[in-house]
Amino acid sequence: MPPMALLMVTLGVILGTLTVTSANHWLTAWLGLELNMISILPVIAKQKHPRSTEAATKYFLTQATASALILLSSTLNAWQTGSWDITQLNNKLSSILMISALAMKMGAAPAHFWLPEVMQGSTLTTTLLITTWQKIAPITLLYTISNHTEPIITLSIGLLSILVGGWGGFNQTQLRKMMAYSSIAHLGWTMTVISITPNIALTNIIIYMTISTPFFLLLTTTSSKTLRTMTTTWTHAPTTTVILMLLLLSMAGLPPLTGFTPKLLILDNLVMHKLAMMAVIMALLSLLSLTFYLRTTYLLTSTASPTTTQSTTLWRLKPHQNQTTTILTPVALFNITVLPALLT
């Protein structure tokens, strides 16, 4: 991509998100979402491959549908209440439509169908953008209207997302699709508690983003796209292998790693609000996600020295990639060991 085009696309993505996060009017928020969507499309389609074009088309159609629902919901609310203020979403039907539209924009179930396919057709860097930066704007809007959300709707979407995220990633061998279902499952944990304690929901999604960012960047340095190619990582990058293993376990929510903290807080708040059965079901469904995280961790460490791998080495680390690993190591370790600070 030419430098000027890359600069324009980057500014569009950043300005779109900043417009949404600072907006107080539904039309301004909608404009920011549209700018964000239009700017990310060239990034997805830049590979000039049929899979990339297909991914960009699916992303555009889904996001355009969600944007139309957001416009319909805000217009209906303004018609009934006379207010375009984001914090004044008092109409019940508008609230349900808005939650559904924002869930579709983020990729939460049952409107999750586009996320694995779009991520599979994109590069690892673009996948990182879709799972982190592109979720900031919808999460901000969801957080803003959390006082007007229907708890039964958010709990249903969250529970279904945890089930779909765990079940969908169970049989995946493609890392990008597996991480797409992981993203769906983490969105489910966020959605379940967004109407009860929004701050904990925000904490959960922020921690997920800080864990997944070094994970995707380290995958980029190794060029690993499938579980099979990850088995060759230990031979040439043992430090990267150990960090990836710890990040995966943290993402799975195993104590005492960072990913365990938001899950514990969410379950605790659900029990405090007399939703103990919901908390038990969520904890049991999270075992599905834990299965494929542990499988990936096992594949990373099963060929550790002195065992030799039977897979063909498809990549070699370059000097600049070694530098990237050196920079990412303290960042990843901070994300793994930040738990004591969060508990105090």
C-alpha positions in Angstrom: 0.0 0.0 0.0 1.4 3.5 -0.9 2.5 5.6 2.1 0.0 8.3 1.4 -2.9 5.8 1.2 -1.7 4.0 4.3 -1.6 7.4 6.2 -5.2 8.2 5.1 -6.4 4.8 6.1 -4.7 5.0 9.5 -6.1 8.4 10.2 -9.6 7.3 9.1 -9.5 4.3 11.5 -8.2 6.4 14.4 -10.5 9.4 13.8 -13.6 7.1 13.3 -13.0 5.5 16.7 -12.2 8.8 18.5 -15.3 10.4 17.0 -17.5 7.6 18.4 -15.9 7.7 21.9 -16.3 11.5 22.2 -19.8 11.7 20.6 -22.9 12.7 22.5 -25.3 12.6 19.5 -26.4 9.5 17.7 -25.7 10.8 14.2 -22.2 11.8 15.2 -21.6 8.3 16.6 -23.0 6.8 13.4 -20.8 8.9 11.3 -17.7 7.8 13.3 -18.7 4.1 12.9 -19.1 4.6 9.1 -15.7 6.3 8.8 -14.1 3.5 10.8 -15.7 0.9 8.6 -14.8 2.5 5.3 -11.2 3.0 6.4 -10.6 -0.6 7.5 -11.9 -2.1 4.2 -8.7 -1.3 2.2 -6.6 -2.8 5.0 -8.6 -6.1 4.8 -8.6 -6.2 1.0 -4.9 -5.2 0.4 -3.6 -8.7 -0.2 -5.3 -8.8 -3.7 -6.4 -12.4 -3.1 -9.9 -13.8 -3.6 -10.1 -14.7 0.1 -9.2 -11.1 1.1 -11.8 -9.7 -1.3 -14.4 -12.1 0.1 -13.5 -11.1 3.7 -13.8 -7.4 2.9 -17.2 -7.9 1.2 -18.5 -9.9 4.2 -17.2 -7.3 6.6 -18.8 -4.4 4.6 -22.2 -6.1 4.3 -22.4 -7.0 8.0 -21.2 -3.7 9.3 -23.5 -1.8 6.9 -26.5 -3.8 8.2 -25.5 -3.1 11.8 -25.1 0.6 11.0 -28.5 0.7 9.4 -30.0 -0.9 12.6 -28.2 1.7 14.7 -29.7 4.5 12.6 -33.1 2.9 12.8 -32.9 2.5 16.5 -31.7 6.1 17.2 -34.3 7.5 14.8 -37.1 5.6 16.5 -35.9 6.7 19.9 -35.7 10.4 18.8 -39.3 10.0 17.4 -40.6 8.7 20.7 -38.6 10.8 23.2 -37.5 13.8 21.1 -33.9 13.3 22.1 -30.8 12.3 20.0 -28.7 12.1 23.2 -26.8 8.8 23.4 -27.4 8.6 27.2 -31.2 9.0 26.7 -32.1 5.7 25.0 -35.3 5.3 26.9 -37.4 3.6 24.3 -37.5 -0.2 25.0 -37.6 -1.3 21.3 -34.8 1.1 20.4 -32.7 -0.3 23.2 -33.2 -3.9 22.0 -32.4 -2.9 18.4 -29.3 -1.0 19.5 -27.9 -3.9 21.6 -28.5 -6.2 18.7 -26.8 -3.9 16.2 -23.7 -3.3 18.5 -23.5 -7.1 19.1 -23.4 -7.6 15.3 -20.7 -4.9 14.9 -18.5 -6.6 17.6 -19.2 -10.2 16.4 -21.1 -11.5 19.4 -23.5 -14.4 18.9 -25.9 -15.0 17.3 -24.6 -12.4 14.7 -21.1 -13.9 14.9 -21.0 -15.6 11.5 -18.9 -13.0 9.8 -16.0 -12.8 12.3 -14.2 -16.2 11.7 -14.4 -15.9 7.9 -13.2 -12.3 7.9 -10.3 -13.1 10.2 -9.3 -16.1 8.2 -9.1 -14.0 5.0 -7.0 -11.3 6.6 -3.4 -11.0 7.6 -2.4 -11.4 11.3 -1.9 -7.7 11.7 -5.3 -6.9 10.3 -6.8 -9.7 12.5 -5.2 -7.9 15.5 -7.0 -4.7 14.5 -10.3 -6.4 14.1 -10.2 -8.1 17.5 -8.9 -5.1 19.4 -9.2 -1.6 17.9 -12.4 -2.2 16.0 -14.2 -3.2 19.2 -13.5 0.0 21.0 -16.2 2.1 19.4 -19.1 -0.4 19.9 -18.0 -1.2 23.4 -18.0 2.5 24.2 -21.5 2.9 22.9 -22.6 -0.2 24.8 -21.0 1.2 28.0 -22.7 4.5 27.5 -26.2 3.0 27.2 -25.7 0.3 29.8 -28.3 2.0 32.1 -30.9 1.5 29.5 -30.1 -2.1 28.4 -32.4 -5.0 29.0 -30.5 -7.5 31.3 -32.3 -10.5 29.8 -31.1 -9.5 26.3 -27.5 -9.0 27.3 -27.4 -12.1 29.4 -28.8 -14.2 26.6 -26.4 -12.8 24.0 -23.5 -13.3 26.5 -24.4 -16.9 27.4 -24.8 -17.8 23.7 -21.5 -16.1 22.8 -19.6 -18.1 25.4 -21.2 -21.3 24.1 -20.5 -20.5 20.4 -17.0 -19.3 21.2 -16.1 -22.5 23.0 -17.8 -24.9 20.7 -16.7 -23.2 17.5 -13.0 -23.1 18.4 -13.0 -26.7 19.6 -12.3 -28.2 16.2 -10.2 -25.4 14.6 -6.7 -26.0 13.3 -6.4 -22.4 11.8 -5.0 -20.0 14.4 -6.9 -17.0 13.1 -10.3 -18.8 13.2 -9.5 -20.1 16.7 -8.7 -16.6 17.9 -12.0 -15.4 16.3 -14.0 -17.8 18.4 -11.8 -16.9 21.4 -12.8 -13.2 20.8 -16.5 -14.3 20.6 -16.2 -16.1 23.9 -14.6 -13.1 25.7 -17.3 -10.8 24.2 -19.8 -13.1 25.8 -18.2 -12.6 29.3 -18.4 -8.8 28.6 -22.0 -8.9 27.5 -23.3 -10.9 30.5 -22.2 -8.2 33.0 -22.5 -5.0 30.9 -26.0 -4.2 32.3 -25.1 -5.2 35.9 -21.7 -3.7 36.5 -20.4 -1.9 33.3 -17.0 -1.1 34.9 -16.1 -4.8 35.3 -17.3 -5.5 31.7 -14.9 -2.7 30.5 -12.1 -4.1 32.6 -12.7 -7.6 31.0 -12.5 -6.4 27.4 -9.4 -4.1 28.2 -7.5 -7.0 29.7 -8.4 -9.2 26.8 -7.1 -6.6 24.4 -3.8 -6.2 26.3 -3.3 -10.0 26.3 -4.2 -10.6 22.7 -2.1 -7.7 21.3 1.3 -9.3 22.2 0.0 -12.7 21.3 -0.9 -11.6 17.7 2.3 -9.7 17.3 4.4 -12.7 18.4 2.5 -14.9 16.0 3.4 -12.4 13.2 7.1 -12.7 14.0 6.9 -16.5 13.6 4.5 -16.5 10.6 2.5 -19.3 12.3 -1.0 -19.6 10.8 -1.9 -23.2 11.8 -1.5 -25.4 14.8 0.9 -27.6 12.8 3.4 -24.8 12.1 3.3 -23.8 15.8 5.0 -27.0 16.7 8.2 -25.8 15.1 8.4 -22.6 17.2 10.5 -24.0 20.0 13.5 -25.0 17.8 14.3 -21.4 16.8 12.5 -19.2 19.3 12.2 -20.7 22.8 11.5 -17.3 24.4 8.6 -16.7 22.1 7.3 -20.2 22.8 7.3 -19.7 26.5 5.6 -16.3 26.2 2.9 -17.6 23.8 2.2 -20.4 26.2 1.7 -18.1 29.2 -0.4 -15.7 27.1 -2.6 -18.6 26.0 -3.1 -19.8 29.6 -3.8 -16.3 30.7 -6.4 -15.9 28.0 -8.0 -19.2 29.1 -8.5 -17.7 32.6 -6.2 -19.9 34.6 -5.2 -18.6 38.0 -2.9 -16.8 39.0 -2.6 -15.2 35.6 -4.2 -11.9 34.6 -7.1 -13.4 32.5 -8.5 -15.0 35.7 -9.1 -11.7 37.4 -12.1 -10.4 35.2 -13.7 -13.8 35.1 -13.6 -14.1 38.9 -15.0 -10.6 39.3 -17.8 -11.3 36.7 -18.8 -14.5 38.5 -18.7 -12.8 41.9 -21.0 -10.0 40.7 -23.5 -12.5 39.1 -23.7 -14.4 42.4 -24.2 -11.1 44.3 -27.1 -10.2 42.0 -28.7 -13.6 42.6 -27.7 -15.1 39.3 -25.8 -18.0 40.7 -27.2 -20.5 38.2 -26.0 -18.2 35.3 -22.6 -18.0 36.9 -22.3 -21.8 37.1 -23.4 -22.3 33.5 -20.8 -19.7 32.3 -18.1 -21.4 34.3 -18.9 -24.8 32.9 -19.1 -23.4 29.3 -15.7 -21.8 29.7 -14.3 -25.3 29.9 -14.9 -25.7 26.2 -12.6 -22.7 25.5 -10.1 -24.0 28.0 -9.8 -27.2 26.0 -8.5 -25.6 22.8 -6.3 -23.3 24.7 -4.7 -26.2 26.5 -4.4 -28.1 23.2 -2.5 -25.2 21.6 -0.3 -24.9 24.7 0.5 -28.6 24.5 1.4 -28.4 20.8 3.7 -25.5 21.6 5.6 -27.4 24.3 5.2 -31.0 23.1 8.3 -30.7 20.9 10.5 -28.9 23.5 14.1 -29.8 23.5 15.5 -32.5 23.4 12.5 -33.9 21.4 12.7 -33.2 17.7 9.8 -32.2 15.6 8.5 -34.1 12.6 7.0 -31.0 11.0 8.8 -29.1 8.2 10.1 -25.7 9.4 8.3 -23.2 7.2 9.9 -20.0 8.5 13.1 -18.5 9.9 13.4 -15.6 12.3 14.9 -12.5 10.7 17.0 -9.9 12.6 14.2 -7.4 12.9 11.9 -10.1 14.1 14.3 -10.9 16.9 14.2 -7.3 17.9 10.4 -7.3 17.9 10.5 -10.4 20.2 12.9 -8.5 22.6 10.5 -5.5 22.7 7.4 -7.6 23.2 8.8 -9.8 26.0 8.5 -7.2 28.8 5.0 -6.1 27.5 3.8 -9.7 27.5 5.2 -10.4 30.9 3.5 -7.3 32.3 0.2 -8.5 30.9 0.7 -11.9 32.5 1.8 -10.7 35.9 -0.3 -7.6 36.4 -2.8 -9.6 38.6 -1.5 -8.5 42.0 -1.9 -4.9 41.1 -5.5 -5.5 40.0 -6.4 -7.3 43.2 -5.1 -4.5 45.5 
